[in-house]
Amino acid sequence: MKTQPLYLLGIALTALVALSACSKPTPEQDPVRAVKVLAVAADGIRSGAEYAAEVRPRVESRLGFRVGGKLLRRMVEVGQHVRAGQALAQLDASDFVLSAEAAQAQLSAALANRDLAVSDFKRFKDLREQNFISSAELERRDASVKAAQSQVEQAQAQVSAQRNQTAYATLLADAPGVVTAVDAEPGQVLSAGTPVVRIAQDGPRDIVFSVPEDKVALVKVGSGVEVRAWGNQSVYQGKVREVGALADAVTRTFAVKVALASADLLPLGSTVSALPRALDRSGSPALKVPTSALQHDGKNAAVWVLERTSMTVRLQPIGVATADGNDVVVASGLQPGMEVVVAGVHVLSPGQKVTVYQEHLSPAVASPAPASSAIAK
């Protein structure tokens, strides 16, 4: 019968269609991307180490009373300029005045005793000349005069000390300067030495900044530092005056103080930029790549390197030393001559086929683009 072959042919076609529907689809190949590349070569570093610094006084004194007592009034405010000897604050001096009066009374009594002893000595001296008393008696009167004189000198010293105590109740500025802080207010009972005001003395000022542990050994006393003001375009030249011997307990950095002859032109507390010449690496050869070439995986940095033989890219981990403008200085992972993709790195995958993109310039453009530049599309 002819119907049987037709039936078998239909079954075969149905099975063929079913098998074709169950087979895996042909995977799509990654597109070949045109990229621009940059040949890695040694180049000079254009920027140096720059630190944020602060203008501070060379000498800042915390002034306090030499005696304790209740603070009656304070005569200066923060930011006020004071002259040497100017009164800054006043304690209640009532007790000191009473002590001075008591010392003066003791001095008067000692003077009276001395005068009496001197009069007695003169009388006994006349009697000795007439042989009415012995020499021993006259010597005892002479000793009484000397003891009375010693009591007078002691009382005079007590009077001077009490006068000093009374004078110490007024806090005076020991040098001209600017009040930078106030640490006590009227009504407080202060002990001797408690800071009341802080004064930044007039004169030389320092530029202070901090450097990390790996850089402090390079900064030497006497080395030059360029200081740039933030508020204007002024540039000053200074020298390192002091390098901290102990690291900060929190930041683990070392304080560096720079002497600046013209620092009086900069306001106290203002922020400036400090560029130590000892840390300036401008012009030093280094391998650099644009920041656009970097790809981060959260911990490490890497770049895409072009393999000319297969025209594919591979991910190359690198070590970054520092930044230099819009470039990064490569510490490890690259060698001169390697070709690195400089843009569009986020669209590439390992082993992807690429072509080198050549930028076509119009005849009006005077300088052709370098053949080593590259950007992923």
C-alpha positions as CSV (number, residue, x, y, z in Angstrom):
1,M,0.0,0.0,0.0
2,K,1.3,3.5,-0.8
3,T,-0.1,5.0,2.4
4,Q,2.4,3.2,4.6
5,P,5.6,4.9,3.2
6,L,3.9,8.2,3.5
7,Y,3.0,7.5,7.1
8,L,6.6,6.6,7.9
9,L,7.9,9.7,6.1
10,G,5.6,11.9,8.3
11,I,6.9,10.2,11.5
12,A,10.5,10.9,10.4
13,L,9.8,14.5,9.7
14,T,8.1,15.0,13.1
15,A,11.0,13.4,14.9
16,L,13.5,15.6,13.0
17,V,11.5,18.7,14.0
18,A,11.4,17.6,17.6
19,L,15.1,17.0,17.7
20,S,15.9,20.4,16.2
21,A,13.7,22.1,18.8
22,C,15.6,20.4,21.7
23,S,19.1,21.2,20.5
24,K,21.1,24.0,22.1
25,P,21.2,27.4,20.2
26,T,24.5,28.4,18.7
27,P,26.2,30.8,21.1
28,E,26.8,34.4,19.9
29,Q,30.4,35.4,19.6
30,D,31.6,38.6,21.4
31,P,31.8,41.5,19.0
32,V,35.3,42.6,17.9
33,R,35.7,46.0,19.6
34,A,37.9,48.8,18.3
35,V,40.2,50.1,21.0
36,K,42.8,52.8,21.4
37,V,45.9,51.8,23.2
38,L,48.8,53.6,24.8
39,A,52.4,52.3,24.7
40,V,53.8,52.4,28.3
41,A,57.0,54.4,28.4
42,A,59.0,56.2,31.1
43,D,57.9,59.7,31.6
44,G,58.8,62.5,34.1
45,I,56.6,63.1,37.1
46,R,55.0,66.5,36.9
47,S,53.8,67.1,40.5
48,G,55.3,66.7,43.9
49,A,54.1,66.0,47.4
50,E,51.8,68.7,48.7
51,Y,50.6,68.9,52.3
52,A,47.9,71.0,54.0
53,A,49.6,73.1,56.7
54,E,48.5,75.7,59.3
55,V,50.1,79.0,60.4
56,R,50.9,78.9,64.1
57,P,52.8,81.2,66.4
58,R,56.4,80.4,67.3
59,V,55.7,81.0,71.0
60,E,52.2,80.6,72.5
61,S,52.1,81.2,76.3
62,R,49.4,79.9,78.6
63,L,49.3,82.6,81.3
64,G,48.0,82.0,84.8
65,F,48.1,83.6,88.2
66,R,51.1,82.8,90.5
67,V,48.7,82.7,93.5
68,G,45.2,81.1,94.0
69,G,42.0,83.0,94.5
70,K,38.6,84.0,93.0
71,L,38.7,85.6,89.6
72,L,36.9,89.0,89.7
73,R,37.2,90.2,86.2
74,R,38.9,89.5,82.9
75,M,39.9,92.5,80.8
76,V,40.7,91.0,77.4
77,E,38.9,89.0,74.7
78,V,39.9,86.5,72.1
79,G,41.6,88.2,69.1
80,Q,42.6,91.3,71.1
81,H,46.1,92.5,70.7
82,V,47.9,93.2,74.0
83,R,51.1,95.0,74.9
84,A,53.7,93.9,77.4
85,G,52.7,94.7,80.9
86,Q,49.0,95.1,80.1
87,A,46.6,93.8,82.8
88,L,44.7,90.8,81.6
89,A,42.7,89.6,84.6
90,Q,42.2,90.4,88.3
91,L,41.8,88.2,91.4
92,D,40.1,89.1,94.7
93,A,43.1,90.6,96.6
94,S,41.4,91.2,99.9
95,D,43.2,88.4,101.8
96,F,46.5,89.5,100.3
97,V,46.0,93.1,101.4
98,L,45.3,91.9,105.0
99,S,48.4,89.7,104.9
100,A,50.5,92.6,103.8
101,E,49.1,94.8,106.6
102,A,49.9,92.1,109.1
103,A,53.4,91.8,107.8
104,Q,53.8,95.6,108.0
105,A,52.7,95.6,111.6
106,Q,55.2,92.9,112.4
107,L,57.9,95.0,110.8
108,S,56.9,98.0,113.0
109,A,57.2,95.9,116.1
110,A,60.6,94.6,115.0
111,L,61.8,98.1,114.4
112,A,60.7,99.2,117.9
113,N,62.5,96.2,119.5
114,R,65.6,97.0,117.6
115,D,65.6,100.7,118.6
116,L,65.1,99.7,122.2
117,A,68.0,97.2,122.0
118,V,70.2,99.9,120.4
119,S,69.4,102.4,123.2
120,D,70.1,99.8,125.9
121,F,73.4,99.0,124.2
122,K,74.5,102.6,124.2
123,R,73.7,103.0,128.0
124,F,75.5,99.8,128.9
125,K,78.5,100.9,126.8
126,D,78.8,104.1,128.8
127,L,78.5,102.0,132.0
128,R,81.3,99.7,130.8
129,E,83.6,102.6,130.1
130,Q,83.1,103.6,133.8
131,N,83.7,100.0,134.9
132,F,80.2,99.7,136.4
133,I,79.5,96.5,134.4
134,S,81.5,93.6,133.1
135,S,82.4,93.0,129.5
136,A,80.2,90.0,129.4
137,E,77.1,92.1,130.1
138,L,78.0,94.5,127.3
139,E,78.4,91.5,124.9
140,R,75.0,90.3,125.8
141,R,73.5,93.7,125.0
142,D,75.4,93.7,121.7
143,A,73.9,90.2,120.9
144,S,70.4,91.5,121.6
145,V,71.0,94.4,119.1
146,K,72.0,91.9,116.4
147,A,69.1,89.6,117.1
148,A,66.7,92.6,117.0
149,Q,68.3,93.6,113.6
150,S,67.7,90.1,112.3
151,Q,64.1,90.2,113.3
152,V,63.7,93.5,111.4
153,E,65.3,92.0,108.2
154,Q,63.0,89.0,108.5
155,A,59.9,91.3,108.9
156,Q,61.0,93.3,105.9
157,A,61.3,90.2,103.8
158,Q,57.8,89.2,104.9
159,V,56.5,92.6,103.9
160,S,58.1,92.3,100.4
161,A,56.7,88.8,99.9
162,Q,53.2,89.9,100.9
163,R,53.4,92.8,98.6
164,N,54.5,90.5,95.8
165,Q,51.5,88.2,96.6
166,T,49.2,91.2,96.3
167,A,50.8,92.3,93.0
168,Y,50.4,88.7,91.7
169,A,46.6,89.1,92.0
170,T,46.8,91.1,88.8
171,L,47.7,89.0,85.7
172,L,50.0,90.9,83.3
173,A,51.1,90.2,79.8
174,D,54.8,89.3,79.7
175,A,55.1,90.1,75.9
176,P,53.1,91.7,73.2
177,G,50.8,89.4,71.2
178,V,47.3,88.3,70.4
179,V,44.9,86.5,72.7
180,T,44.1,83.2,71.1
181,A,42.0,81.5,73.8
182,V,40.3,82.2,77.2
183,D,40.3,79.4,79.7
184,A,38.7,81.0,82.8
185,E,35.7,83.2,83.5
186,P,34.9,85.6,86.4
187,G,33.6,83.9,89.4
188,Q,35.8,80.8,89.2
189,V,38.1,80.0,92.1
190,L,41.5,79.2,90.6
191,S,44.6,77.5,92.0
192,A,48.0,78.8,91.4
193,G,49.2,78.2,87.8
194,T,45.7,77.5,86.3
195,P,45.7,78.9,82.7
196,V,43.5,81.9,82.3
197,V,44.4,83.2,78.8
198,R,46.6,82.1,75.9
199,I,48.7,84.6,74.0
200,A,50.4,84.1,70.7
201,Q,53.5,86.3,71.0
202,D,54.3,88.7,68.2
203,G,57.3,87.7,66.1
204,P,58.2,84.7,63.9
205,R,55.6,82.2,63.0
206,D,55.7,78.6,61.9
207,I,54.1,76.6,59.1
208,V,53.1,73.3,60.7
209,F,52.2,70.1,58.7
210,S,52.4,66.4,59.2
211,V,54.2,63.8,57.1
212,P,53.7,60.0,57.2
213,E,56.2,57.6,58.7
214,D,57.6,56.5,55.3
215,K,58.5,60.1,54.4
216,V,59.8,61.6,57.6
217,A,63.3,60.3,57.1
218,L,63.6,62.3,53.9
219,V,62.7,65.7,55.5
220,K,65.8,67.2,57.1
221,V,66.2,70.3,59.2
222,G,67.3,73.2,57.0
223,S,65.7,71.8,53.8
224,G,63.6,74.2,51.7
225,V,59.8,74.2,51.7
226,E,57.6,76.2,49.3
227,V,54.5,77.6,51.0
228,R,51.4,78.7,49.0
229,A,48.6,80.6,50.5
230,W,45.1,79.4,49.8
231,G,43.4,82.7,50.0
232,N,45.6,84.3,47.3
233,Q,48.3,83.3,44.8
234,S,51.2,84.3,47.1
235,V,54.2,81.9,47.3
236,Y,56.7,82.0,50.2
237,Q,60.0,80.3,50.7
238,G,60.8,78.7,54.1
239,K,63.1,76.2,55.8
240,V,62.4,73.2,58.0
241,R,63.1,74.3,61.6
242,E,62.0,71.2,63.5
243,V,61.0,67.6,62.8
244,G,58.9,65.9,65.4
245,A,60.7,63.0,67.2
246,L,57.5,61.2,68.2
247,A,54.7,60.2,66.0
248,D,51.1,61.3,66.8
249,A,49.3,58.6,68.8
250,V,46.3,58.7,66.5
251,T,47.4,59.6,63.0
252,R,50.9,58.1,63.3
253,T,52.3,61.1,61.5
254,F,55.2,63.4,62.4
255,A,54.8,67.1,62.8
256,V,57.2,69.4,60.8
257,K,57.7,73.0,61.6
258,V,58.8,75.4,58.9
259,A,60.3,78.8,59.7
260,L,59.0,81.6,57.5
261,A,60.5,85.0,57.5
262,S,57.4,86.7,56.1
263,A,54.9,84.6,58.0
264,D,53.5,87.8,59.7
265,L,51.7,88.4,56.4
266,L,49.7,85.3,56.9
267,P,46.9,85.3,59.5
268,L,47.3,83.0,62.5
269,G,45.4,79.7,62.0
270,S,45.1,80.2,58.2
271,T,45.5,77.1,56.0
272,V,48.3,77.0,53.5
273,S,49.9,74.4,51.2
274,A,53.4,73.1,52.0
275,L,55.6,71.5,49.3
276,P,58.8,70.1,50.8
277,R,61.6,70.1,48.3
278,A,63.0,66.9,49.8
279,L,59.8,65.1,48.7
280,D,59.6,66.8,45.3
281,R,60.0,64.2,42.6
282,S,59.2,66.4,39.7
283,G,61.1,65.3,36.6
284,S,61.9,61.8,38.0
285,P,61.3,59.0,35.4
286,A,58.4,56.7,36.1
287,L,55.9,54.5,34.3
288,K,52.5,56.2,34.2
289,V,49.0,55.4,32.8
290,P,45.9,57.5,32.7
291,T,43.4,57.0,35.5
292,S,40.8,56.1,32.8
293,A,42.8,52.9,32.1
294,L,42.4,51.6,35.6
295,Q,39.9,48.9,36.6
296,H,39.3,48.1,40.2
297,D,37.9,44.9,41.7
298,G,37.4,46.3,45.1
299,K,40.9,45.6,46.4
300,N,43.4,45.7,43.6
301,A,43.9,47.8,40.4
302,A,44.5,46.3,37.0
303,V,44.7,47.4,33.3
304,W,43.8,45.7,30.0
305,V,47.0,44.8,28.0
306,L,46.8,44.2,24.3
307,E,48.4,41.0,23.0
308,R,49.4,41.9,19.4
309,T,50.0,38.3,18.3
310,S,46.4,37.3,18.9
311,M,44.8,40.8,19.0
312,T,43.1,40.0,22.3
313,V,43.2,41.7,25.7
314,R,44.1,40.3,29.1
315,L,43.7,41.8,32.5
316,Q,47.0,42.7,34.1
317,P,47.2,43.5,37.9
318,I,49.4,46.5,38.7
319,G,50.6,48.3,41.8
320,V,49.9,52.0,42.1
321,A,52.5,54.2,43.8
322,T,50.9,57.6,43.7
323,A,48.9,60.0,41.6
324,D,50.3,62.6,39.2
325,G,47.6,64.8,37.9
326,N,45.3,62.8,35.8
327,D,47.8,59.9,35.7
328,V,48.9,57.3,38.2
329,V,52.4,56.2,38.7
330,V,52.8,52.4,38.3
331,A,55.0,50.7,40.9
332,S,54.7,47.2,39.5
333,G,53.0,45.0,37.0
334,L,54.0,46.8,33.7
335,Q,57.1,47.0,31.6
336,P,58.0,49.6,29.0
337,G,56.6,48.8,25.6
338,M,53.4,47.2,26.8
339,E,50.2,48.5,25.1
340,V,47.4,49.4,27.5
341,V,43.8,50.2,26.8
342,V,43.2,53.7,28.1
343,A,39.4,54.1,28.0
344,G,36.2,52.0,28.0
345,V,37.8,49.3,30.1
346,H,34.4,48.4,31.6
347,V,33.1,46.8,28.4
348,L,36.0,44.4,27.9
349,S,36.4,40.8,28.9
350,P,39.4,38.5,29.1
351,G,40.5,37.1,25.8
352,Q,38.2,39.4,23.8
353,K,39.1,40.1,20.2
354,V,39.9,43.7,19.5
355,T,41.2,45.9,16.7
356,V,43.3,49.0,17.1
357,Y,41.2,52.1,16.3
358,Q,42.8,54.7,14.1
359,E,41.4,58.2,14.5
360,H,40.9,59.9,11.1
361,L,41.7,63.6,11.2
362,S,40.6,66.2,8.7
363,P,43.4,67.9,6.6
364,A,42.8,71.1,8.6
365,V,44.2,69.5,11.7
366,A,47.9,70.4,11.9
367,S,49.2,67.7,14.2
368,P,48.1,64.1,13.7
369,A,47.1,62.1,16.8
370,P,49.7,59.7,18.1
371,A,49.3,56.1,16.9
372,S,49.6,54.8,20.4
373,S,46.4,56.4,21.8
374,A,43.4,54.1,22.3
375,I,39.8,54.2,23.5
376,A,37.3,51.4,23.7
377,K,34.0,51.8,22.0
